[in-house]
Amino acid sequence: MKKRKPFLYRKQEQMVAPLLRNLVTGLTYGLAKHNPLFLHSSIDINPQVNFYWRRGERIIPKGHRKGRLEPTRFQIDDHPNCQIRITQQLPQLEASYSAEVPEITLAPNVMPLFRRQYDNNIFTGAKLPDPACYGHTQFHMVPDRYHRDRMARQQQSDQVEVFLRANGLASLFAWTGAQAMYQGFWNHEDVSRPFVSQAVITDGQFFSFFCYQLNTVALSVQTDANNPRKNLLWGTESLRLYDSVQDGEVVGLNDGVIKLLVQFLMNQP
């Protein structure tokens, strides 16, 4: 039966999201005999991930507390398509002291993403007693409003990769940060070991791969003065999985993307 045309801005949700979930569950099941972590893993479908932190200070501009100094609060509310949680941590990727990380002086609170704080909370997608308390890989779907075809029509093709990097950075920082908080680490009790997680972002045809290593959660003014640790992100440019689909046949399949996806899922301590 032919499906009717999807609602506005819901094509990705209705067409790509089910395919991505089936791909993840199928690969996880098929690779379980090669990666023993998956034998005791959990897959969350449409989970909610939240992370709250304080960074810097500001003077309250108005209200009954006008003129007082308070910490700047940030909140990320993320909704991956699905995610894999495991019982052991992924291995460290690189020592934080040897990496060169560019410093960005722009305050992130100028973005609506961080301003909309209706409820400050921290959540990994699972409750505290769950033994699968470490993140392995998140899978994100590119929403219709940021699809590369729509961006091209608006002459914003140069912003496609910018969005993907921002998505990978914010999502993995929130996920690894929440995992660290679940283990009892916070501003005044910094992490004793790195937290590593991965992310795959796709629109169904193009795939982007990211790895994140959380080395510190000591981000407040009181604890960040002489903190040498840096949180690190690695990522790829968009990789085309296939060229087109003609008469039900996939044309120009890129085996390298599939191999990289399998390599991501095979990552283990």
QUIUR-V303060 format. One record per residue. N is the residue number from 1. RES is the residue in one letter. SS is DSSP state (H for helix, E for strand, L for the rest). NEAR is the number of other ideal C-beta (glycine too) atoms within 10 Angstrom. Layout:
BEGIN
n->{N | N}
res->{RES | RES}
ss->{SS | SS}
near->{NEAR | NEAR}
END
This chain:
BEGIN
n->{1 | 2 | 3 | 4 | 5 | 6 | 7 | 8 | 9 | 10 | 11 | 12 | 13 | 14 | 15 | 16 | 17 | 18 | 19 | 20 | 21 | 22 | 23 | 24 | 25 | 26 | 27 | 28 | 29 | 30 | 31 | 32 | 33 | 34 | 35 | 36 | 37 | 38 | 39 | 40 | 41 | 42 | 43 | 44 | 45 | 46 | 47 | 48 | 49 | 50 | 51 | 52 | 53 | 54 | 55 | 56 | 57 | 58 | 59 | 60 | 61 | 62 | 63 | 64 | 65 | 66 | 67 | 68 | 69 | 70 | 71 | 72 | 73 | 74 | 75 | 76 | 77 | 78 | 79 | 80 | 81 | 82 | 83 | 84 | 85 | 86 | 87 | 88 | 89 | 90 | 91 | 92 | 93 | 94 | 95 | 96 | 97 | 98 | 99 | 100 | 101 | 102 | 103 | 104 | 105 | 106 | 107 | 108 | 109 | 110 | 111 | 112 | 113 | 114 | 115 | 116 | 117 | 118 | 119 | 120 | 121 | 122 | 123 | 124 | 125 | 126 | 127 | 128 | 129 | 130 | 131 | 132 | 133 | 134 | 135 | 136 | 137 | 138 | 139 | 140 | 141 | 142 | 143 | 144 | 145 | 146 | 147 | 148 | 149 | 150 | 151 | 152 | 153 | 154 | 155 | 156 | 157 | 158 | 159 | 160 | 161 | 162 | 163 | 164 | 165 | 166 | 167 | 168 | 169 | 170 | 171 | 172 | 173 | 174 | 175 | 176 | 177 | 178 | 179 | 180 | 181 | 182 | 183 | 184 | 185 | 186 | 187 | 188 | 189 | 190 | 191 | 192 | 193 | 194 | 195 | 196 | 197 | 198 | 199 | 200 | 201 | 202 | 203 | 204 | 205 | 206 | 207 | 208 | 209 | 210 | 211 | 212 | 213 | 214 | 215 | 216 | 217 | 218 | 219 | 220 | 221 | 222 | 223 | 224 | 225 | 226 | 227 | 228 | 229 | 230 | 231 | 232 | 233 | 234 | 235 | 236 | 237 | 238 | 239 | 240 | 241 | 242 | 243 | 244 | 245 | 246 | 247 | 248 | 249 | 250 | 251 | 252 | 253 | 254 | 255 | 256 | 257 | 258 | 259 | 260 | 261 | 262 | 263 | 264 | 265 | 266 | 267 | 268 | 269}
res->{M | K | K | R | K | P | F | L | Y | R | K | Q | E | Q | M | V | A | P | L | L | R | N | L | V | T | G | L | T | Y | G | L | A | K | H | N | P | L | F | L | H | S | S | I | D | I | N | P | Q | V | N | F | Y | W | R | R | G | E | R | I | I | P | K | G | H | R | K | G | R | L | E | P | T | R | F | Q | I | D | D | H | P | N | C | Q | I | R | I | T | Q | Q | L | P | Q | L | E | A | S | Y | S | A | E | V | P | E | I | T | L | A | P | N | V | M | P | L | F | R | R | Q | Y | D | N | N | I | F | T | G | A | K | L | P | D | P | A | C | Y | G | H | T | Q | F | H | M | V | P | D | R | Y | H | R | D | R | M | A | R | Q | Q | Q | S | D | Q | V | E | V | F | L | R | A | N | G | L | A | S | L | F | A | W | T | G | A | Q | A | M | Y | Q | G | F | W | N | H | E | D | V | S | R | P | F | V | S | Q | A | V | I | T | D | G | Q | F | F | S | F | F | C | Y | Q | L | N | T | V | A | L | S | V | Q | T | D | A | N | N | P | R | K | N | L | L | W | G | T | E | S | L | R | L | Y | D | S | V | Q | D | G | E | V | V | G | L | N | D | G | V | I | K | L | L | V | Q | F | L | M | N | Q | P}
ss->{L | L | L | L | L | L | L | L | L | L | H | H | H | H | H | H | H | H | H | H | H | H | H | H | H | H | H | H | H | H | H | L | L | L | L | H | H | H | H | H | L | E | E | E | E | L | L | L | E | E | E | E | E | E | E | E | E | E | E | L | L | L | L | L | L | L | L | L | E | E | E | E | E | E | E | E | E | E | L | L | L | E | E | E | E | E | L | L | L | L | L | L | L | L | L | H | H | H | L | L | L | L | L | L | L | L | L | H | H | H | L | H | H | H | H | L | L | L | L | L | L | L | E | L | L | L | L | L | L | L | L | L | L | E | E | E | E | E | E | E | E | L | L | H | H | H | L | H | H | H | H | H | H | L | L | L | H | H | H | H | H | H | H | H | H | H | H | H | H | H | H | H | H | H | H | H | H | H | H | H | H | H | L | L | L | E | L | L | E | L | L | L | L | L | E | E | E | E | E | E | E | E | L | L | L | E | E | E | E | E | E | E | E | E | L | L | L | L | L | L | L | L | L | L | L | L | L | L | L | L | L | E | E | E | E | L | L | L | E | E | L | L | L | E | E | E | L | L | E | E | E | L | L | L | H | H | H | H | H | H | H | H | H | H | H | L | L | L | L}
near->{3 | 3 | 7 | 6 | 8 | 13 | 10 | 8 | 12 | 13 | 15 | 21 | 15 | 12 | 13 | 19 | 18 | 11 | 12 | 19 | 17 | 10 | 16 | 21 | 14 | 10 | 17 | 19 | 11 | 12 | 14 | 14 | 9 | 11 | 17 | 12 | 23 | 22 | 10 | 13 | 18 | 18 | 18 | 18 | 12 | 12 | 20 | 13 | 25 | 20 | 26 | 19 | 21 | 16 | 17 | 15 | 11 | 13 | 9 | 12 | 8 | 7 | 8 | 6 | 10 | 9 | 9 | 10 | 10 | 11 | 16 | 16 | 15 | 22 | 19 | 21 | 17 | 22 | 13 | 24 | 23 | 22 | 28 | 24 | 26 | 25 | 14 | 15 | 18 | 21 | 11 | 14 | 15 | 14 | 12 | 18 | 9 | 6 | 15 | 6 | 11 | 5 | 5 | 7 | 4 | 7 | 13 | 15 | 16 | 9 | 13 | 7 | 14 | 17 | 11 | 9 | 13 | 7 | 8 | 13 | 12 | 19 | 18 | 28 | 24 | 20 | 9 | 7 | 6 | 13 | 11 | 20 | 19 | 23 | 27 | 26 | 24 | 28 | 22 | 24 | 22 | 23 | 16 | 18 | 11 | 18 | 20 | 19 | 10 | 14 | 17 | 11 | 10 | 8 | 8 | 14 | 12 | 8 | 14 | 21 | 15 | 11 | 18 | 26 | 16 | 14 | 20 | 25 | 16 | 17 | 24 | 28 | 19 | 26 | 29 | 25 | 27 | 25 | 26 | 25 | 18 | 17 | 15 | 9 | 20 | 17 | 18 | 10 | 12 | 16 | 21 | 9 | 12 | 23 | 25 | 25 | 26 | 23 | 26 | 23 | 24 | 25 | 23 | 18 | 19 | 19 | 22 | 23 | 22 | 24 | 21 | 27 | 23 | 24 | 25 | 20 | 23 | 18 | 19 | 18 | 14 | 10 | 16 | 14 | 8 | 5 | 12 | 8 | 19 | 15 | 21 | 19 | 15 | 14 | 17 | 15 | 11 | 18 | 16 | 13 | 20 | 14 | 12 | 9 | 11 | 8 | 5 | 5 | 8 | 11 | 10 | 10 | 13 | 14 | 8 | 11 | 19 | 13 | 10 | 16 | 21 | 14 | 10 | 18 | 22 | 12 | 17 | 14 | 11}
END
